[in-house]
Amino acid sequence: MVNSNASNASLTPGIFKAYDIRGVLDKTLDTNIARQIGQSFGSAALEKNEKTVVIGRDGRLSGPSLSAALAEGLQSTGVNVIDVGMVATPMLYFATYALGAASGIMVTGSHNPPDYNGFKMVLAGDAIYGETIQQLYQRILAHRFSQGAGSYREHDVRAAYLERIISDVKISRPMKIAVDCGNGVAGAVAGDLYRGMGCDVIELFCDVDGNFPNHHPDPAHPENLQDLIHTLATTDAELGLAFDGDGDRLGVVTKDGQIIFPDRQLMLFAQEVLSRNPGAPILYDVKCSKHVAAVVKAAGGQPLMGKTGHSLVKARMKETQAPLGGEMSGHVFFKDRWYGFDDGLYAGARLLEILSKLADPNATLNALPQSISTPELQIQCAEGENHQLVTRLQKEISWPGSEQVLTIDGVRVEYSDGFGLVRASNTTPVLVLRFEAENETALKRIQQSLAQAIHAVKPDAVLPFQA
């Protein structure tokens, strides 16, 4: 049994996010709450005639205790638990296919700070989000749990996962690469995966350490890629791959230190996938470059812009039968030759397969269309304030000179020479901004326009750029 008195965190609705559950250890998340989430999810699974749930955890220090409490909660409803142990999030998703159990829960804080943890969930084959996650919360409040005595067993899915990728994704020549896992759980498998494909691998921070002692495991931010850039500059490695804390997002760095942001990765993947799936829809989120749509159209595909969020993209891919989807944050979803879930390790393998056929992979990557753009920028807010601010921006602000204003997810203001985006993060209390423009003058103009709008609804906002 797990010690149920480890802390006295009280259940709060704020941890039930748009597409996962995420909280701060001993403040909004503890073993008691993990157990109740297990009871709620197990009850929901049984209502869908799902009798088995696969669980896994990332490398965070709180993972073992939260995972054990989660298993107890699931078993108490009569659900049978298969525990695949410490794995990358995509390996948990893979296990739901390999083990014939369509439901699973991954205990992960992804790229959040060390004192965070949470749960990504698949229920009866669907990554759950929105109202379905809120229903788990309401079920806990009502104590509406099934009663039973489910079984528990452990299963190692690592060999099957590696074999499935290595047997299908083939490189045309040996490549030397550098891999930075930021002490996240991807480090336990990345080196073996790419060596198994025939690569020579330089490993950076691949020992799993939930304290993340070297740098934050989030390749979306350039400061976390500096060690990888230095390694490429000082060794004969020709490409760098980086992963987030739970291995479902990919970062890419070229030999000359250029960061290939995920929307540009998606352009390359789209061209390759559309060569076998002509006319297919390709999904991308609101943070991606305007160039994505142009590249997809030129390759004979249908560009479809949608909301940010791994669960939301997966749901839309199912709905549209798209063979590929991607997010600016680094989630890439291959339904072509794979299962349709986001997997940074697998995306890295597919990238190596494409690039190994080329005489100069770095030239191809650097030649992918791009404008001047910013990485994801953030404005800190109070809990819940970010969503309120976005609603006000959508309703109260006019945008003179814009071509169109998209409110699919936040506010994306498109101009003839670029765009500005502000949206509410669904994982932390921040506003997320991104800008793209054809030149520095246009970038400045678009940033000033959004700065005025943001200050109109939040005068004390600290802007992450010079306006």
N, C-alpha and C positions, 0 to 999 in steps of 0.2 A: 504493500500500500504506500501511496505517496503521502508525505506529511501535509495534511490539509491546513495546518496552522503556520505555514511558511510565511504568510503575510496576511494582511486584512484588507486587500484591495476590494473595493466595492464595484459591482457591475454597473457600467455606465454605457449609455447608448453611443457615446462618441467613438468607441473602439470598433463599432460595426460600420466599416467604411463601405464605399461604393462597390468594390470588387474583392475585398478580403476583410479579415478582422486583424486589427493591429493595435497594440497598446504598449505602455511603458511598464516594465517589470516592477512588481510590488507597489505600483501606483494605480494602474488601471488593468493590470493583468497579473494573475498568479495561478497556482495549481487549482484552487477552488473554481476559478472562472474557466480554466481549461477543461476541468471535469464536466462543468455544466454545458460547455460548448459541445463536448463529446455526447452528452445525454441528448441535447437538442438535435444535433446532426444525426445521431444514430436513430432517433425517433423519426426524423424526416426521411431518412434512407429507407426504413422499414415500410413507411407509407407508400414508397415507390417500389416496394417488393425487392429492395436491395438488402441482402443479408450479410454482405461482406464489405468492409471498408479497409483500404490500404492506408497506412500512415507512414510518414517519414519526417526527418528533421534536418535542419542545416547545422552548421558548426558552432552556433551560439552556445554560450555557457549555460543558458537556461533551458536549452533544448531537451536534455534527458528528462528533467523533472516535469516539464510541461507536456512532453510526449507521453510519459507514463500516466499522468493524470487524464489526459485526453483518452488514452486507451481504456482506462477504468470507466470513464463516462460512457464510451461507446459500448463496452461489454455489458454494462449495467442495463442497457436497453434490450439486450439479446443479440446484438450485432457481433459477428465474428471479425476479429482484427488480425490483419497481416501487417507486421511491422518490418519495414525494409531498412530501418536504422538511419544512420547519417548518410544522406544522399543529396545531390543537387535537386532542386525542384523539378526539372524536366525528367529526372530519373523516377521520381514519384509518379508523374503523369504516365511515363512509359510503363511503370509497374501495373497501372490500372488496365492497360491493354494486355501486357504479357501474362498477367495472372488471372485475366478474365473477370476482374472485379471492376465495375464501372464507376465506383465511388472511391474517393481518396481525400486525405487531408495532409497537407504539408505544413509542419511547424517551422515558420521562417519569419525573420524580420527583414529579409531581402537586403537592401542597401542602407537601411536605417541604422542609427547609432547603436552601440553595443547593448544599451539598456532597453532596447525595443525587442519585441518578438510578436508573432502573430500566426495566422492560419490562412493558407490558400486552399480552396476547396473545390472538388469536383463531385457533383451529385448526379448519379445515374447518367454519366457521360457528358454532363454539361458543367462548364466552369460557372459557378453561381455568382450572382451580383445583384445589386440593387434591392428590390423588394424581397427576393428570396433570402438574402442575408438578414434583412430586417425581421423576417418571419422567424429566423433562428433566435433572435433577441426576444421577440414577443413570446415564443414558446418557453424560453427560460423564465421570463417574468411570471408566466402562468403555471410553471412547473408541470407542463403537459408532456411528460416523458413516458415512453414505453418502459416496461419492466421485463427483465430477462436475465440470462446468464450466457453471454457470448464467449466464444473461445479466443485464444490468443496464440499466435505463432510468429516466429521471425523468419524472414526470407531475404537472401542476398541477391539483389537484382543486378549487381554491377557487371558481372561477366556477360549476361544476356544483353544488357544495354550496349556495351562496347562491341560485342559481336555483331549486333544488328546494324550498327553504323559502319563498322570497318568492313563488313561483308558487302555493303552496297555502295558506299561513297569511296571512290578511288582517285588517287592523285596520279598524274601522268609522269611525274618525275619526283625524285626526292627533293624536299625543301627544308631549309633550316629556319626555324621560327622561334620567337621569344613569346612566352606566355606569362601574363601577370594575373594572378587570381586574388591579390589583395588579402590573403589569408582567409578567404571565403571557402566554402565547401567545394567549389569547383576544383580547387587544388588537389583534391583527393583522386581526381579522375582525368583531368585535362591532359597531363603529361602522357599517361598511358594511352589515351585515345589517339592523340596525334602521332605518337611513336608507332602505335599499331597501324596507322595509315601509311607509315613510311617516312615520317618527318624526323629530323634532328631537332630536339626541343631544349631550349634554355628556359628553365623554370625560375620565375620570380615570385616569392611569397606564396608558394604553393603548399606550405605547411598550414593546416587548418588551425586557426587561433581566433576564438570569439572575441578577443580583446582588440583585434585588428591593429596590431602595433606599428605597422609600417605606413599605410595610407588607407583612406576610406575605400571600401570595395564598391565603388560606383564609377564606371567608365564614362558616364554622361558628363562628368566634369573634368576639364583638361588638367587640372592640378593633380588628379589621381593617375594620370598617364605619363608623368614626367620620368619616372623610373624606367618605364618601357621605352620611351623615346631615347633616353640615355643609353640603354642597352643596345638598341638598334644602331646608334651612332658609333658605338665602341666595340661592336662584335661583327661577325660576318652573317648574322641572322638577316633574312631579307624581308621579314614581315613580323608585326607584333599583334597579338590577340590579348584582350583583357576582358575580365568577367566581373559581374557584380557578386554580391555576397551569397546568393543562392544559385548562381549559374544559369539563370534564364535570360540574361542579357549579354550582348557582345559589343565590345569596343575594338576598333581596328586602327592601327598606326602603320604608316608606310616607312620604308627604309630611311627616307629623308625627314622623318619626324612629322609628316602631315597626318592629322587626325581625320579619318574617313568617317564622318558622322553617319549614324544609322540610316538616315533618309537616302544618303548616297549609296550605302551598301544595298539598300532596297532596290535602287535603280539597276544595279548589276544583277542582283538575284532575279528581278522581274524580267529582264531581257532573256536570261537563261531559261526560266520557267515558261515564259510565253513561247519560246521556240518549240516547246512540246505541247503547249496548251493555247493554241491561237484563239484570240478573241475573249479570253477568260478575264474575269474581274480581278483586279489587284487592289487590296485594301491598304490604306495608310491613314495615320491619325492627323489631327489638326495642327500638330507641331511641325509636320514635315514640309520640306521645300516645295515651292510651286513647280520646280523642275520634275518632281516625281510624276505628276500628271502628264507632262509633255513626253517624258521618256516612255511611260507606259503606253500612251497613245501611239507613239512612233513605232513601238514594238508590236503593235496590233492588239493591245489589251484595253480593258475598260478601267480607268482610274476611279476608285471610290473612296472619298474622304469620310472618316468617321470619328467617333469619340476616342479619346485616350483611355486606356485601361485594358489590361491583358484579358480579363474576362469578357469585356465588351467586344473586343476584336474577335475573340474566338467564337462568340455567339453570332456575330455578323458574318464570319467566314462560313459557318454552318448554314446560315440562312441563304447566302449568295452562292455557295459551292465554290468559293474562290480557292485557287491552289496556293496562294501566297498572300501574306499580310505582314505589315510591319509598323513599328512605332519609332518615333524619334528617340525615345528613351533607350532603345537597343533591343527591345523584344522583337524577334522575327519568328513568323509562324509559317512553317512549310506544311502544306497538305499534299504537295507534290512529293512523292516517294517517302513521306513521313506521315505523322498522325494529326497535324494541324495545331499542335500546341507550341508554345514559345520555348525555345531551347537554344541558349547561346552556344553551348558546346557543339550541337549539331549544325547550327548556322556557320560556326567556324570551320567545320568539316566541309560543308558545301562551298564555302568561299575558297578553301584550299584546293578543292577539286577544280573549280573554275580557273583559278590563277595558275595552277600547275601546268595548264595547257599553253600558257602565254610565255613569250620570250622575255617580256619585261612587265611583270605583274604590277610593279609600282607605277609605271607610266600609265597603265590602264586605270588604276585606282585614282591617280591624281588627275586624270583627264575626265573623270565623271563630272557631269555638269554641276556647277555651283555658282551661287552669287555670294556676295559678302553676307555673312550671317553671324549670329551670336549663338553660343551654346545656350542651354536652358538657364535662365536667370530667375532669381527668387526674391520675393518681398515677404518678410516675416509678418505674420498676422496673429491675432488671438485665435484660440480654438473656435472654429465655426465662422469667424469673421470673413475669411476668404470667399466663402460661398455667397455671403450677403453682398460683398463688394461686387462680385461678378454679376449678380442679379441687377444691381443698381447700374452698372456699366451697360448692361443690355437694354435697360429700360429708359435711362435718363440722359444718355450721352448721344449726340449726333456726330457724324464723322464726315465733314465736308471734304470733297476731293477724292473720296474712296470709290473704287469700282464696285465693290460689294462688301457687305458685312455679314459674316457667317457666325451664327450662334449655335452651331451643332454642339459645341463644348467650350464654354467661355465666350470670348469675343475675338474673332479673327478678322482684322480689317485689311482687305486686299486693295492694293493700289496697282497702277500699271507697271510700276517699277519696284514692287516688293510687297511685304506684308508685315503687320505687327500682330502679335497674339498675347492675350492675357486670359488665363484660365485658373480655376481653383484646383490645387492638388487634392487628390482624394486620399492621400496617405499621410500628409503632414500639413499643419496649418500655414500654408504659404500660397501666395499667388505665383504662378509660373509664367514667365514671359519668354518670348522668342521673337527675334527680328530677322528679316532677310531683305536685301535690297541690291539693286544693280550697281550702285556706287555709294561712296561714303556720304555724299550730300543727301541722297535719298534716305539712307539709313538714319542720318541725324534728324531729318524732317519727320520720318515715321516715329522715331523714338520720342521726339518732342510732342507729337500729337498724342501718343499714348500716355506720356508723362502728365500732360495737362488733364487728361481724362481721369487718370488714377488719383491725382491730387484733388480733383473735384469731388471725389467720393471718399478719399482718405487723405486729408491734408498733411498728416504726419508720416506718410509713407516714406521710407528710406529707399530711394531708387538704386538699383544695382548697376546703373549706367549714368554717364554724364548727359544731362538733357539741356 
